[in-house]
Amino acid sequence: MRFLRLLTAVMVSLSSAGSFALAPVIDAFDLVDRIDAQDVVVLDIRDQSSAFEAGHIPTARHIPYAAFRGPDNNPGEVLPIEQIAALLGAVGLRTTDAVVIVSDGIATTDFGAAARVYWTLKSVGFTTLSILNGGFRGYQKDGFEVTSGPHQVSKTELTLTFNPQWYANTAAVRAALDADAARIIDARPAAFYDGASWHEAAGRPGAITTAELISFERFFDPGTPLLKDLADIQGIVTDFAFDGTEVITYCNTGHLAATNWFVLSELAQLSDVKLYPESIVEWSNASAPMMNVPSPIQVAMLKTKGWLDRLMQPGDTPTVN
């Protein structure tokens, strides 16, 4: 947590009189101070409404993460801007709000959900955003107040514009590959990059041609859902020698890759980092160039192995986004 307090202090010291800057990641102690000062809006993105009503951070508003997702055949697809406006307006959000995004905080993948929502809000005009490190479970563990029941708010009418500065679609990724103009970063676990595992909606296993593997898991303390110390994150980023070339990060459905985008863009402050939200699901179904694609026989063998693994260990094979 050391880097969170340092980063918060730096951001606050840079803020002007009558306003404040919010660090991209904060801890529960800083969040409580912000709530007491009525500086922030807390957005809880846990998927179960029943869990939110059973207990949540005081004043929090609730939009399930699933509401930000695309259809089953392309879960990472960016929602139409009118749908995003209706979603945010239903809980009374305004682009001038300072929003702290709170995930469940059980696993590292929960941070990816928060990062994807952060990316979405930033892309539609929100300028003051943060993610609660450790999520709701971390807040609970620290012993802070929890309230129950729904939180009533007045709706807002939003007119939003999507800023494509941090977005790469399939055509943009193809163009970058053709021109050798970007570093393509695969954020998935190695098994997906190597073609040994794949998302159920993917057209085929494998990785985007020329992609480098930087799994999102590298940025977390082992065995926890907490981001590493900022110095460690900077060390990882430095090891990959980013040189100002455009970076495009992807995964299966734009969920895990949102963590990489967040770390590189918001924490490491690289200047040209884009998320490919539709990721390998759309790419593979578009017959776009791929590497590490197993043969049909290998795919059949992998499917059989996966079936046997699930049979022997039911419930132990998570879906990776």
ZADO-1210 file (C-alpha; in nm, 4 decimals, padded with zeros to 6 digits):
<atoms>
<atom x="00.0000" y="00.0000" z="00.0000" code="MET" pos="1"/>
<atom x="00.3011" y="00.2335" z="00.0277" code="ARG" pos="2"/>
<atom x="00.2832" y="00.3453" z="-00.3322" code="PHE" pos="3"/>
<atom x="-00.0887" y="00.4242" z="-00.3030" code="LEU" pos="4"/>
<atom x="-00.0326" y="00.6727" z="-00.0218" code="ARG" pos="5"/>
<atom x="00.2685" y="00.8242" z="-00.1978" code="LEU" pos="6"/>
<atom x="00.0810" y="00.8531" z="-00.5247" code="LEU" pos="7"/>
<atom x="-00.2206" y="01.0059" z="-00.3531" code="THR" pos="8"/>
<atom x="-00.0026" y="01.2599" z="-00.1728" code="ALA" pos="9"/>
<atom x="00.1671" y="01.3590" z="-00.4966" code="VAL" pos="10"/>
<atom x="-00.1614" y="01.3959" z="-00.6807" code="MET" pos="11"/>
<atom x="-00.3147" y="01.6047" z="-00.4032" code="VAL" pos="12"/>
<atom x="-00.0105" y="01.8316" z="-00.3850" code="SER" pos="13"/>
<atom x="-00.0421" y="01.8976" z="-00.7568" code="LEU" pos="14"/>
<atom x="-00.4089" y="01.9911" z="-00.7355" code="SER" pos="15"/>
<atom x="-00.5154" y="02.3535" z="-00.7465" code="SER" pos="16"/>
<atom x="-00.7057" y="02.5418" z="-00.4782" code="ALA" pos="17"/>
<atom x="-01.0738" y="02.4518" z="-00.4726" code="GLY" pos="18"/>
<atom x="-01.0220" y="02.1227" z="-00.6598" code="SER" pos="19"/>
<atom x="-00.8327" y="01.8000" z="-00.6151" code="PHE" pos="20"/>
<atom x="-00.6675" y="01.5317" z="-00.8215" code="ALA" pos="21"/>
<atom x="-00.7505" y="01.1684" z="-00.7581" code="LEU" pos="22"/>
<atom x="-00.4775" y="00.9050" z="-00.7817" code="ALA" pos="23"/>
<atom x="-00.5531" y="00.6263" z="-01.0329" code="PRO" pos="24"/>
<atom x="-00.5460" y="00.3718" z="-00.7476" code="VAL" pos="25"/>
<atom x="-00.6342" y="00.4373" z="-00.3841" code="ILE" pos="26"/>
<atom x="-00.6688" y="00.2244" z="-00.0725" code="ASP" pos="27"/>
<atom x="-00.9654" y="00.1983" z="00.1646" code="ALA" pos="28"/>
<atom x="-00.8200" y="00.4496" z="00.4115" code="PHE" pos="29"/>
<atom x="-00.7936" y="00.7191" z="00.1441" code="ASP" pos="30"/>
<atom x="-01.1383" y="00.6303" z="00.0118" code="LEU" pos="31"/>
<atom x="-01.3004" y="00.6766" z="00.3523" code="VAL" pos="32"/>
<atom x="-01.1371" y="01.0189" z="00.3831" code="ASP" pos="33"/>
<atom x="-01.2765" y="01.1116" z="00.0393" code="ARG" pos="34"/>
<atom x="-01.6250" y="00.9887" z="00.1289" code="ILE" pos="35"/>
<atom x="-01.6189" y="01.1873" z="00.4544" code="ASP" pos="36"/>
<atom x="-01.5191" y="01.4968" z="00.2565" code="ALA" pos="37"/>
<atom x="-01.7958" y="01.4233" z="00.0030" code="GLN" pos="38"/>
<atom x="-01.5349" y="01.4460" z="-00.2711" code="ASP" pos="39"/>
<atom x="-01.6131" y="01.1249" z="-00.4605" code="VAL" pos="40"/>
<atom x="-01.8856" y="00.9047" z="-00.6005" code="VAL" pos="41"/>
<atom x="-01.8353" y="00.5339" z="-00.5293" code="VAL" pos="42"/>
<atom x="-01.9351" y="00.3018" z="-00.8143" code="LEU" pos="43"/>
<atom x="-01.9756" y="-00.0613" z="-00.7055" code="ASP" pos="44"/>
<atom x="-01.9534" y="-00.2995" z="-01.0049" code="ILE" pos="45"/>
<atom x="-02.0104" y="-00.6345" z="-00.8330" code="ARG" pos="46"/>
<atom x="-02.2361" y="-00.8440" z="-01.0536" code="ASP" pos="47"/>
<atom x="-02.4876" y="-00.9596" z="-00.7933" code="GLN" pos="48"/>
<atom x="-02.7455" y="-00.6985" z="-00.6942" code="SER" pos="49"/>
<atom x="-02.8307" y="-00.9130" z="-00.3922" code="SER" pos="50"/>
<atom x="-02.4701" y="-00.8908" z="-00.2713" code="ALA" pos="51"/>
<atom x="-02.4737" y="-00.5128" z="-00.3111" code="PHE" pos="52"/>
<atom x="-02.7973" y="-00.4773" z="-00.1168" code="GLU" pos="53"/>
<atom x="-02.6695" y="-00.7093" z="00.1551" code="ALA" pos="54"/>
<atom x="-02.3664" y="-00.4883" z="00.2142" code="GLY" pos="55"/>
<atom x="-02.1847" y="-00.2065" z="00.0373" code="HIS" pos="56"/>
<atom x="-01.9724" y="00.1007" z="00.0978" code="ILE" pos="57"/>
<atom x="-02.1899" y="00.3887" z="00.2242" code="PRO" pos="58"/>
<atom x="-02.3208" y="00.6158" z="-00.0567" code="THR" pos="59"/>
<atom x="-02.2111" y="00.3644" z="-00.3247" code="ALA" pos="60"/>
<atom x="-02.4068" y="00.3358" z="-00.6472" code="ARG" pos="61"/>
<atom x="-02.4374" y="00.0042" z="-00.8265" code="HIS" pos="62"/>
<atom x="-02.3932" y="-00.0959" z="-01.1889" code="ILE" pos="63"/>
<atom x="-02.3113" y="-00.4656" z="-01.2408" code="PRO" pos="64"/>
<atom x="-01.9988" y="-00.5187" z="-01.4476" code="TYR" pos="65"/>
<atom x="-02.1993" y="-00.7443" z="-01.6787" code="ALA" pos="66"/>
<atom x="-02.3968" y="-00.4369" z="-01.7880" code="ALA" pos="67"/>
<atom x="-02.0786" y="-00.2968" z="-01.9480" code="PHE" pos="68"/>
<atom x="-02.0200" y="-00.6132" z="-02.1520" code="ARG" pos="69"/>
<atom x="-02.1122" y="-00.6959" z="-02.5090" code="GLY" pos="70"/>
<atom x="-02.3091" y="-00.9948" z="-02.6433" code="PRO" pos="71"/>
<atom x="-02.2120" y="-01.3564" z="-02.5735" code="ASP" pos="72"/>
<atom x="-02.0499" y="-01.3961" z="-02.9143" code="ASN" pos="73"/>
<atom x="-01.8351" y="-01.0836" z="-02.8609" code="ASN" pos="74"/>
<atom x="-01.8268" y="-00.9964" z="-02.4871" code="PRO" pos="75"/>
<atom x="-01.5569" y="-00.7317" z="-02.5257" code="GLY" pos="76"/>
<atom x="-01.7485" y="-00.5269" z="-02.7817" code="GLU" pos="77"/>
<atom x="-01.7813" y="-00.1594" z="-02.6880" code="VAL" pos="78"/>
<atom x="-02.1395" y="-00.0645" z="-02.6080" code="LEU" pos="79"/>
<atom x="-02.3174" y="00.2001" z="-02.8174" code="PRO" pos="80"/>
<atom x="-02.2623" y="00.5447" z="-02.6688" code="ILE" pos="81"/>
<atom x="-02.6358" y="00.5910" z="-02.6046" code="GLU" pos="82"/>
<atom x="-02.6427" y="00.2694" z="-02.4025" code="GLN" pos="83"/>
<atom x="-02.3459" y="00.3823" z="-02.1940" code="ILE" pos="84"/>
<atom x="-02.5145" y="00.7180" z="-02.1316" code="ALA" pos="85"/>
<atom x="-02.8349" y="00.5487" z="-02.0160" code="ALA" pos="86"/>
<atom x="-02.6421" y="00.3093" z="-01.7924" code="LEU" pos="87"/>
<atom x="-02.4480" y="00.5854" z="-01.6176" code="LEU" pos="88"/>
<atom x="-02.7385" y="00.8261" z="-01.6064" code="GLY" pos="89"/>
<atom x="-02.9574" y="00.5675" z="-01.4333" code="ALA" pos="90"/>
<atom x="-02.7367" y="00.5958" z="-01.1226" code="VAL" pos="91"/>
<atom x="-02.7061" y="00.9726" z="-01.1423" code="GLY" pos="92"/>
<atom x="-02.3476" y="00.9990" z="-01.2666" code="LEU" pos="93"/>
<atom x="-02.2121" y="01.3127" z="-01.4324" code="ARG" pos="94"/>
<atom x="-01.8848" y="01.3489" z="-01.6219" code="THR" pos="95"/>
<atom x="-01.7758" y="01.6073" z="-01.3651" code="THR" pos="96"/>
<atom x="-01.7960" y="01.3508" z="-01.0833" code="ASP" pos="97"/>
<atom x="-01.4818" y="01.2060" z="-00.9269" code="ALA" pos="98"/>
<atom x="-01.5581" y="00.8342" z="-00.9449" code="VAL" pos="99"/>
<atom x="-01.3952" y="00.5537" z="-00.7459" code="VAL" pos="100"/>
<atom x="-01.4630" y="00.2126" z="-00.8993" code="ILE" pos="101"/>
<atom x="-01.5046" y="-00.0805" z="-00.6604" code="VAL" pos="102"/>
<atom x="-01.4881" y="-00.4430" z="-00.7747" code="SER" pos="103"/>
<atom x="-01.5453" y="-00.7518" z="-00.5635" code="ASP" pos="104"/>
<atom x="-01.1752" y="-00.7896" z="-00.4778" code="GLY" pos="105"/>
<atom x="-01.1637" y="-01.1693" z="-00.4616" code="ILE" pos="106"/>
<atom x="-00.9220" y="-01.2355" z="-00.7475" code="ALA" pos="107"/>
<atom x="-00.6845" y="-01.0475" z="-00.9778" code="THR" pos="108"/>
<atom x="-00.9440" y="-01.0738" z="-01.2553" code="THR" pos="109"/>
<atom x="-01.1729" y="-00.8485" z="-01.0490" code="ASP" pos="110"/>
<atom x="-00.9246" y="-00.5656" z="-01.0932" code="PHE" pos="111"/>
<atom x="-00.9563" y="-00.6179" z="-01.4682" code="GLY" pos="112"/>
<atom x="-01.3290" y="-00.5538" z="-01.4411" code="ALA" pos="113"/>
<atom x="-01.2624" y="-00.2266" z="-01.2591" code="ALA" pos="114"/>
<atom x="-00.9966" y="-00.1297" z="-01.5136" code="ALA" pos="115"/>
<atom x="-01.2343" y="-00.1960" z="-01.8036" code="ARG" pos="116"/>
<atom x="-01.4998" y="00.0260" z="-01.6431" code="VAL" pos="117"/>
<atom x="-01.2324" y="00.2914" z="-01.5754" code="TYR" pos="118"/>
<atom x="-01.1302" y="00.2769" z="-01.9434" code="TRP" pos="119"/>
<atom x="-01.4938" y="00.3072" z="-02.0518" code="THR" pos="120"/>
<atom x="-01.5640" y="00.6081" z="-01.8305" code="LEU" pos="121"/>
<atom x="-01.2434" y="00.7799" z="-01.9341" code="LYS" pos="122"/>
<atom x="-01.3275" y="00.7208" z="-02.2998" code="SER" pos="123"/>
<atom x="-01.6663" y="00.8913" z="-02.2646" code="VAL" pos="124"/>
<atom x="-01.5421" y="01.2032" z="-02.0875" code="GLY" pos="125"/>
<atom x="-01.4897" y="01.1311" z="-01.7172" code="PHE" pos="126"/>
<atom x="-01.1607" y="01.2907" z="-01.6141" code="THR" pos="127"/>
<atom x="-01.1300" y="01.2142" z="-01.2422" code="THR" pos="128"/>
<atom x="-01.1243" y="00.8396" z="-01.1836" code="LEU" pos="129"/>
<atom x="-00.9719" y="00.5885" z="-00.9458" code="SER" pos="130"/>
<atom x="-00.9840" y="00.2169" z="-00.8617" code="ILE" pos="131"/>
<atom x="-01.0037" y="00.0867" z="-00.5056" code="LEU" pos="132"/>
<atom x="-00.7114" y="-00.1542" z="-00.4643" code="ASN" pos="133"/>
<atom x="-00.8412" y="-00.4740" z="-00.3052" code="GLY" pos="134"/>
<atom x="-01.1999" y="-00.3940" z="-00.3947" code="GLY" pos="135"/>
<atom x="-01.4941" y="-00.4364" z="-00.1601" code="PHE" pos="136"/>
<atom x="-01.3394" y="-00.7365" z="00.0166" code="ARG" pos="137"/>
<atom x="-01.0291" y="-00.5348" z="00.0991" code="GLY" pos="138"/>
<atom x="-01.2452" y="-00.2509" z="00.2313" code="TYR" pos="139"/>
<atom x="-01.4301" y="-00.4992" z="00.4521" code="GLN" pos="140"/>
<atom x="-01.1064" y="-00.6567" z="00.5706" code="LYS" pos="141"/>
<atom x="-00.9818" y="-00.3157" z="00.6805" code="ASP" pos="142"/>
<atom x="-01.2853" y="-00.2896" z="00.9080" code="GLY" pos="143"/>
<atom x="-01.4651" y="00.0074" z="00.7577" code="PHE" pos="144"/>
<atom x="-01.8383" y="00.0733" z="00.7707" code="GLU" pos="145"/>
<atom x="-02.0730" y="-00.1246" z="00.5479" code="VAL" pos="146"/>
<atom x="-02.4360" y="-00.0379" z="00.4886" code="THR" pos="147"/>
<atom x="-02.7211" y="-00.2386" z="00.3352" code="SER" pos="148"/>
<atom x="-03.0251" y="-00.1895" z="00.1152" code="GLY" pos="149"/>
<atom x="-03.0555" y="-00.0058" z="-00.2167" code="PRO" pos="150"/>
<atom x="-02.9098" y="00.3423" z="-00.2572" code="HIS" pos="151"/>
<atom x="-03.1608" y="00.5831" z="-00.4099" code="GLN" pos="152"/>
<atom x="-03.0300" y="00.8533" z="-00.6431" code="VAL" pos="153"/>
<atom x="-03.1780" y="01.0936" z="-00.8942" code="SER" pos="154"/>
<atom x="-03.1207" y="01.0034" z="-01.2569" code="LYS" pos="155"/>
<atom x="-02.9234" y="01.2279" z="-01.4902" code="THR" pos="156"/>
<atom x="-02.9584" y="01.2858" z="-01.8631" code="GLU" pos="157"/>
<atom x="-02.6159" y="01.2438" z="-02.0220" code="LEU" pos="158"/>
<atom x="-02.4966" y="01.3333" z="-02.3689" code="THR" pos="159"/>
<atom x="-02.1646" y="01.1595" z="-02.4172" code="LEU" pos="160"/>
<atom x="-01.9013" y="01.1477" z="-02.6887" code="THR" pos="161"/>
<atom x="-01.6641" y="00.8543" z="-02.7265" code="PHE" pos="162"/>
<atom x="-01.2966" y="00.9540" z="-02.7427" code="ASN" pos="163"/>
<atom x="-01.1020" y="00.6929" z="-02.9454" code="PRO" pos="164"/>
<atom x="-00.7626" y="00.8032" z="-02.8078" code="GLN" pos="165"/>
<atom x="-00.7263" y="00.4852" z="-02.6000" code="TRP" pos="166"/>
<atom x="-00.9128" y="00.2505" z="-02.8366" code="TYR" pos="167"/>
<atom x="-00.7937" y="00.0213" z="-03.1137" code="ALA" pos="168"/>
<atom x="-01.0493" y="-00.1743" z="-03.3136" code="ASN" pos="169"/>
<atom x="-00.9818" y="-00.4741" z="-03.5361" code="THR" pos="170"/>
<atom x="-00.9100" y="-00.2580" z="-03.8407" code="ALA" pos="171"/>
<atom x="-00.6620" y="-00.0461" z="-03.6438" code="ALA" pos="172"/>
<atom x="-00.4794" y="-00.3542" z="-03.5155" code="VAL" pos="173"/>
<atom x="-00.4584" y="-00.4961" z="-03.8691" code="ARG" pos="174"/>
<atom x="-00.3208" y="-00.1649" z="-03.9959" code="ALA" pos="175"/>
<atom x="-00.0646" y="-00.1518" z="-03.7162" code="ALA" pos="176"/>
<atom x="00.0504" y="-00.5054" z="-03.7985" code="LEU" pos="177"/>
<atom x="00.0758" y="-00.4318" z="-04.1699" code="ASP" pos="178"/>
<atom x="00.2829" y="-00.1196" z="-04.1042" code="ALA" pos="179"/>
<atom x="00.4801" y="-00.2704" z="-03.8139" code="ASP" pos="180"/>
<atom x="00.3744" y="00.0443" z="-03.6286" code="ALA" pos="181"/>
<atom x="00.2831" y="-00.0847" z="-03.2819" code="ALA" pos="182"/>
<atom x="00.3843" y="-00.3304" z="-03.0125" code="ARG" pos="183"/>
<atom x="00.1022" y="-00.5784" z="-02.9628" code="ILE" pos="184"/>
<atom x="00.0823" y="-00.7037" z="-02.6029" code="ILE" pos="185"/>
<atom x="-00.1038" y="-01.0206" z="-02.5065" code="ASP" pos="186"/>
<atom x="-00.2258" y="-00.9894" z="-02.1458" code="ALA" pos="187"/>
<atom x="-00.3522" y="-01.3464" z="-02.1032" code="ARG" pos="188"/>
<atom x="-00.1993" y="-01.6335" z="-01.9071" code="PRO" pos="189"/>
<atom x="00.0655" y="-01.8215" z="-02.1047" code="ALA" pos="190"/>
<atom x="-00.1611" y="-02.1181" z="-02.1875" code="ALA" pos="191"/>
<atom x="-00.3848" y="-01.8921" z="-02.3959" code="PHE" pos="192"/>
<atom x="-00.0914" y="-01.7233" z="-02.5697" code="TYR" pos="193"/>
<atom x="00.0582" y="-02.0650" z="-02.6490" code="ASP" pos="194"/>
<atom x="-00.2689" y="-02.1976" z="-02.7911" code="GLY" pos="195"/>
<atom x="-00.3215" y="-02.4615" z="-02.5211" code="ALA" pos="196"/>
<atom x="-00.6386" y="-02.2905" z="-02.3894" code="SER" pos="197"/>
<atom x="-00.8965" y="-02.0693" z="-02.5527" code="TRP" pos="198"/>
<atom x="-01.2132" y="-01.8741" z="-02.4826" code="HIS" pos="199"/>
<atom x="-01.5352" y="-02.0534" z="-02.5745" code="GLU" pos="200"/>
<atom x="-01.6348" y="-01.7729" z="-02.8154" code="ALA" pos="201"/>
<atom x="-01.2977" y="-01.7683" z="-02.9951" code="ALA" pos="202"/>
<atom x="-01.2857" y="-01.8934" z="-03.3533" code="GLY" pos="203"/>
<atom x="-00.9560" y="-02.0725" z="-03.2855" code="ARG" pos="204"/>
<atom x="-00.6803" y="-02.0857" z="-03.0241" code="PRO" pos="205"/>
<atom x="-00.3597" y="-01.8869" z="-03.0502" code="GLY" pos="206"/>
<atom x="-00.2280" y="-01.5322" z="-03.0392" code="ALA" pos="207"/>
<atom x="-00.2199" y="-01.2298" z="-03.2680" code="ILE" pos="208"/>
<atom x="00.0797" y="-01.2482" z="-03.4997" code="THR" pos="209"/>
<atom x="00.3940" y="-01.0789" z="-03.3533" code="THR" pos="210"/>
<atom x="00.2288" y="-01.0299" z="-03.0104" code="ALA" pos="211"/>
<atom x="00.4472" y="-01.0272" z="-02.6983" code="GLU" pos="212"/>
<atom x="00.3281" y="-01.1964" z="-02.3810" code="LEU" pos="213"/>
<atom x="00.2986" y="-00.9744" z="-02.0724" code="ILE" pos="214"/>
<atom x="00.0424" y="-01.1553" z="-01.8598" code="SER" pos="215"/>
<atom x="-00.1713" y="-00.9268" z="-01.6461" code="PHE" pos="216"/>
<atom x="-00.0859" y="-01.1451" z="-01.3457" code="GLU" pos="217"/>
<atom x="00.2675" y="-01.0041" z="-01.3364" code="ARG" pos="218"/>
<atom x="00.1388" y="-00.6798" z="-01.1886" code="PHE" pos="219"/>
<atom x="-00.0116" y="-00.8331" z="-00.8725" code="PHE" pos="220"/>
<atom x="00.1336" y="-00.9495" z="-00.5433" code="ASP" pos="221"/>
<atom x="00.1364" y="-01.3312" z="-00.5601" code="PRO" pos="222"/>
<atom x="-00.1712" y="-01.4927" z="-00.4110" code="GLY" pos="223"/>
<atom x="-00.3567" y="-01.1624" z="-00.3660" code="THR" pos="224"/>
<atom x="-00.5833" y="-00.9343" z="-00.5719" code="PRO" pos="225"/>
<atom x="-00.3596" y="-00.6350" z="-00.4867" code="LEU" pos="226"/>
<atom x="-00.1431" y="-00.4476" z="-00.7342" code="LEU" pos="227"/>
<atom x="00.2300" y="-00.4581" z="-00.6694" code="LYS" pos="228"/>
<atom x="00.4246" y="-00.1664" z="-00.5280" code="ASP" pos="229"/>
<atom x="00.4643" y="00.1109" z="-00.7851" code="LEU" pos="230"/>
<atom x="00.8428" y="00.0627" z="-00.7921" code="ALA" pos="231"/>
<atom x="00.7942" y="-00.3027" z="-00.8829" code="ASP" pos="232"/>
<atom x="00.5454" y="-00.2102" z="-01.1548" code="ILE" pos="233"/>
<atom x="00.7882" y="00.0452" z="-01.2967" code="GLN" pos="234"/>
<atom x="01.0594" y="-00.2205" z="-01.2900" code="GLY" pos="235"/>
<atom x="00.8462" y="-00.4616" z="-01.4923" code="ILE" pos="236"/>
<atom x="00.7607" y="-00.1911" z="-01.7444" code="VAL" pos="237"/>
<atom x="01.1267" y="-00.0860" z="-01.7713" code="THR" pos="238"/>
<atom x="01.2317" y="-00.4453" z="-01.8384" code="ASP" pos="239"/>
<atom x="01.0193" y="-00.4459" z="-02.1531" code="PHE" pos="240"/>
<atom x="01.1949" y="-00.1347" z="-02.2865" code="ALA" pos="241"/>
<atom x="00.8961" y="00.0577" z="-02.4175" code="PHE" pos="242"/>
<atom x="01.0362" y="00.3288" z="-02.6431" code="ASP" pos="243"/>
<atom x="00.7406" y="00.5508" z="-02.7311" code="GLY" pos="244"/>
<atom x="00.6059" y="00.3237" z="-03.0036" code="THR" pos="245"/>
<atom x="00.2297" y="00.2800" z="-02.9926" code="GLU" pos="246"/>
<atom x="00.1221" y="-00.0057" z="-02.7641" code="VAL" pos="247"/>
<atom x="-00.1934" y="-00.2102" z="-02.8188" code="ILE" pos="248"/>
<atom x="-00.2945" y="-00.4577" z="-02.5512" code="THR" pos="249"/>
<atom x="-00.5482" y="-00.7363" z="-02.5877" code="TYR" pos="250"/>
<atom x="-00.6705" y="-01.0573" z="-02.4204" code="CYS" pos="251"/>
<atom x="-00.9756" y="-01.2731" z="-02.4937" code="ASN" pos="252"/>
<atom x="-01.2519" y="-01.0175" z="-02.4425" code="THR" pos="253"/>
<atom x="-01.0896" y="-00.6897" z="-02.3346" code="GLY" pos="254"/>
<atom x="-01.1097" y="-00.7704" z="-01.9627" code="HIS" pos="255"/>
<atom x="-00.7628" y="-00.8848" z="-01.8555" code="LEU" pos="256"/>
<atom x="-00.6009" y="-00.6495" z="-02.1065" code="ALA" pos="257"/>
<atom x="-00.7730" y="-00.3566" z="-01.9366" code="ALA" pos="258"/>
<atom x="-00.5367" y="-00.4150" z="-01.6429" code="THR" pos="259"/>
<atom x="-00.2353" y="-00.3905" z="-01.8743" code="ASN" pos="260"/>
<atom x="-00.3766" y="-00.0774" z="-02.0368" code="TRP" pos="261"/>
<atom x="-00.4374" y="00.0749" z="-01.6931" code="PHE" pos="262"/>
<atom x="-00.0889" y="-00.0074" z="-01.5641" code="VAL" pos="263"/>
<atom x="00.0915" y="00.1167" z="-01.8757" code="LEU" pos="264"/>
<atom x="-00.1229" y="00.4239" z="-01.9425" code="SER" pos="265"/>
<atom x="-00.2363" y="00.5423" z="-01.6003" code="GLU" pos="266"/>
<atom x="00.0435" y="00.4271" z="-01.3669" code="LEU" pos="267"/>
<atom x="00.3547" y="00.4022" z="-01.5877" code="ALA" pos="268"/>
<atom x="00.2287" y="00.7038" z="-01.7871" code="GLN" pos="269"/>
<atom x="00.3304" y="00.5720" z="-02.1286" code="LEU" pos="270"/>
<atom x="00.2095" y="00.8170" z="-02.3894" code="SER" pos="271"/>
<atom x="00.0356" y="00.6011" z="-02.6522" code="ASP" pos="272"/>
<atom x="-00.1346" y="00.2943" z="-02.5081" code="VAL" pos="273"/>
<atom x="-00.4548" y="00.1533" z="-02.6537" code="LYS" pos="274"/>
<atom x="-00.6909" y="-00.1234" z="-02.5501" code="LEU" pos="275"/>
<atom x="-00.8263" y="-00.3626" z="-02.8120" code="TYR" pos="276"/>
<atom x="-01.1549" y="-00.4409" z="-02.6325" code="PRO" pos="277"/>
<atom x="-01.2927" y="-00.6966" z="-02.8772" code="GLU" pos="278"/>
<atom x="-00.9613" y="-00.8821" z="-02.8532" code="SER" pos="279"/>
<atom x="-00.8973" y="-01.2394" z="-02.9659" code="ILE" pos="280"/>
<atom x="-01.2647" y="-01.3375" z="-02.9823" code="VAL" pos="281"/>
<atom x="-01.3356" y="-01.0903" z="-03.2618" code="GLU" pos="282"/>
<atom x="-00.9873" y="-01.1263" z="-03.4148" code="TRP" pos="283"/>
<atom x="-01.0008" y="-01.5052" z="-03.4414" code="SER" pos="284"/>
<atom x="-01.3519" y="-01.5036" z="-03.5841" code="ASN" pos="285"/>
<atom x="-01.2430" y="-01.2494" z="-03.8469" code="ALA" pos="286"/>
<atom x="-00.9788" y="-01.4925" z="-03.9802" code="SER" pos="287"/>
<atom x="-00.7099" y="-01.2372" z="-03.8983" code="ALA" pos="288"/>
<atom x="-00.3396" y="-01.3379" z="-03.8820" code="PRO" pos="289"/>
<atom x="-00.2539" y="-01.5565" z="-03.5828" code="MET" pos="290"/>
<atom x="00.0374" y="-01.7561" z="-03.4484" code="MET" pos="291"/>
<atom x="00.0622" y="-02.0469" z="-03.2020" code="ASN" pos="292"/>
<atom x="-00.2465" y="-02.2015" z="-03.3602" code="VAL" pos="293"/>
<atom x="-00.2641" y="-02.5750" z="-03.2878" code="PRO" pos="294"/>
<atom x="-00.3541" y="-02.8264" z="-03.5580" code="SER" pos="295"/>
<atom x="-00.7049" y="-02.9793" z="-03.5652" code="PRO" pos="296"/>
<atom x="-00.5645" y="-03.2977" z="-03.4101" code="ILE" pos="297"/>
<atom x="-00.3966" y="-03.0974" z="-03.1332" code="GLN" pos="298"/>
<atom x="-00.7225" y="-02.9074" z="-03.0700" code="VAL" pos="299"/>
<atom x="-00.9104" y="-03.2360" z="-03.0379" code="ALA" pos="300"/>
<atom x="-00.6511" y="-03.3651" z="-02.7920" code="MET" pos="301"/>
<atom x="-00.6674" y="-03.0419" z="-02.5899" code="LEU" pos="302"/>
<atom x="-01.0476" y="-03.0601" z="-02.5788" code="LYS" pos="303"/>
<atom x="-01.0289" y="-03.4171" z="-02.4530" code="THR" pos="304"/>
<atom x="-00.7748" y="-03.3198" z="-02.1885" code="LYS" pos="305"/>
<atom x="-00.9926" y="-03.0285" z="-02.0804" code="GLY" pos="306"/>
<atom x="-01.2964" y="-03.2551" z="-02.0536" code="TRP" pos="307"/>
<atom x="-01.1039" y="-03.5033" z="-01.8418" code="LEU" pos="308"/>
<atom x="-00.9669" y="-03.2265" z="-01.6204" code="ASP" pos="309"/>
<atom x="-01.3171" y="-03.0934" z="-01.5571" code="ARG" pos="310"/>
<atom x="-01.4414" y="-03.4446" z="-01.4874" code="LEU" pos="311"/>
<atom x="-01.1678" y="-03.5050" z="-01.2305" code="MET" pos="312"/>
<atom x="-01.1839" y="-03.1541" z="-01.0787" code="GLN" pos="313"/>
<atom x="-01.5336" y="-03.0121" z="-01.1336" code="PRO" pos="314"/>
<atom x="-01.5556" y="-02.6376" z="-01.0870" code="GLY" pos="315"/>
<atom x="-01.1783" y="-02.5889" z="-01.0934" code="ASP" pos="316"/>
<atom x="-01.1514" y="-02.4636" z="-01.4531" code="THR" pos="317"/>
<atom x="-01.2284" y="-02.0895" z="-01.4480" code="PRO" pos="318"/>
<atom x="-01.3299" y="-01.8868" z="-01.7479" code="THR" pos="319"/>
<atom x="-01.0521" y="-01.6430" z="-01.8366" code="VAL" pos="320"/>
<atom x="-01.1525" y="-01.3224" z="-02.0091" code="ASN" pos="321"/>
</atoms>
